[in-house]
C-alpha cells in the first residue's frame, strides 16, 4: 500500500484543496495541474465543459467576492474518486458584505487530473437567504418545513 503522502490520488486531492484554499485568489495559474482539458464542472448554478471555461468562471467569481476561504472538514478518497466536505466562508458586496458560511461537498473523479467535478450545496443558504425580503421568506419557509 502506498504512503498517503506519495499516493498519486492523495497528492491530486491535496493540489485540488490548495487550488481552492483562497476563494478571492484561487491558484488559476495551476489549473492545468489540477484539471483535465475537457473537465466537466457542475454546481447548482452552472454546468461547464473545459478547463478554459472553468478558468473564466473562476476568474469572474473571484473578482466579485471581497474575501473568502474554504475550510476542508473531511474527505474520502479512493483510486479515482474523492468526496470532500467543506465550509466556504466568503464576503460578497451584493449580499450585505458580511461573512457567509455555506456547507457543501465536492465529488471529483480523476485519472492523472480531474475530469469531473461536482459541487453540491444549498443555494438558498448561499444566496437567497441573504437577499432582502426573499431571505425572510426562504428562512420562514425552512422553519415551517422543519416543524
C-alpha positions, 0 to 999 in steps of 0.5 A: 500500500502506498504512503498517503503522502506519495499516493498519486490520488492523495497528492491530486486531492491535496493540489485540488484543496490548495487550488481552492484554499483562497476563494478571492485568489484561487491558484488559476495559474495551476489549473492545468495541474489540477484539471483535465482539458475537457473537465466537466464542472457542475454546481447548482448554478452552472454546468461547464465543459473545459478547463478554459471555461472553468478558468473564466468562471473562476476568474469572474467569481473571484473578482466579485467576492471581497474575501473568502476561504474554504475550510476542508472538514473531511474527505474520502478518497479512493483510486479515482474518486474523492468526496470532500466536505467543506465550509466556504466562508466568503464576503460578497458586496451584493449580499450585505458584505458580511461573512457567509458560511455555506456547507457543501461537498465536492465529488471529483473523479480523476485519472492523472487530473480531474475530469469531473467535478461536482459541487453540491450545496444549498443555494438558498443558504448561499444566496437567497437567504441573504437577499432582502425580503426573499431571505425572510421568506426562504428562512420562514419557509425552512422553519415551517418545513422543519416543524 
